[in-house]
Amino acid sequence: MTPTNDDRRFIQQCFDLALEAEGRTSPNPIVGAVVVSKDGEVVGKGFHPKAGEPHAEVFALDEAGEKARGGTIYVSLEPCCHHGKTPPCTDQVIASGVKKVVAAMTDPNPKVAGVGFEKLRAAGIEVVEPVLEEKARWHNRAFIKVITTGMPWVTLKLASTLDGKIADRTGTSKWITGPEARKYVHELRNRMDCVLIGAATARLDNPELNVRDIYRSRNPKRAVIDPNLTIDPASRLCDASTGGDTIIYCSEQAQQIRYPSTVQVVRVPKLTEKLDLQHILKDLKSRQVSSVLCEGGGNLAGALLAENLVDELIFIIAPAILGDEKGTPSIASGKEIRLNDMKRFSHLSSTVLGEDTVIHMKNSS
């Protein structure tokens, strides 16, 4: 059946609800649900708050109660049909007495993958899907990538001058961009499972990599790629009170250093002279990280791009020119790269924040 305008409107409401928990549900997807009575009244809403808690459909149907009978439930992802940490949502949907389910997309999880829809149809419930599928897949891009590839979604954030510098020749980088852009970065962190940086950035900036001045925020995990264990155990990243859990990835040959018990040191095999980035990303996935925000520096950005590990790119450009060839470049690579080998990205949006411009792109390969 072709989706109606009402179907699209209520599915959009599901998206809005799902985004309330963005960055908080891993390894699960973000999901929202809306129950509409047979009289066309919204009688229940819900979203999945975090792994281990009830799914969106449960919250929405519990709120609707008997008013759900004969009505429609809208959901941003196919209802699950298997036992995990919670019972199958399809059972409660069937028991609720709704006559129709409208879903944005099929769940890519092989344990579901259309079986949920089949179970609902077998119970005599009309199923309409997909509705606004492209938008649904974008909202759950991290979950989809983890399920289909075993790797987290990687967003590379760069903040530079017009001539592509992220710091001057002394390593000073505060502040290239303005306060509006910096607040935007905190909003990004609030929606991500983990923030990743390189050792040079950790040493020079001594960052906290936490979330500040954002309503209902929480701190993501913090990860540092430090092959030789050069990070000071007294740094802010190693202080549990300044942010989320800290993971330091080093080489198998790095010397032993005593860090606080809250810091996890993970030894990683090398590929030539660099640590195996895919190994690191897979390790993060094993720690229930579905989305990674890389905040530099230039060498790490260059390495991720060289291995085609960047899914999404957020480039914040300040209206300023450093004009020093020895300034720190936003992207650095020791490899010779020809024009034919350039990394191509597709433009998603451009936004002005204060005096800075944010260009949002996704990997087009």
Secondary structure, DSSP 8 states (H G I E B T S, - for coil): ----HHHHHHHHHHHHHHGGGTTSSTTS---EEEEE-TTS-EEEEEE--STTS--HHHHHHHHHGGGGTTSEEEESS----S-SSS--HHHHHHHHT-SEEEESS---STTTTTHHHHHHHHTT-EEE--SSHHHHHHHTHHHHHHHHHSS-EEEEEEEE-TTSEEE-TT---TTSS-HHHHHHHHHHHHT-SEEEEEHHHHHHH-------S-TT----EEEEE-TT--S-TTSGGG-GGGSS-EEEEEETT-------TTEEEEEE-EETTEE-HHHHHHHHHHTT--EEEE---HHHHHHHHHTT---EEEEEE-S-----TTSEESS--SS---GGG---EEEEEEEEETTEEEEEEEE--
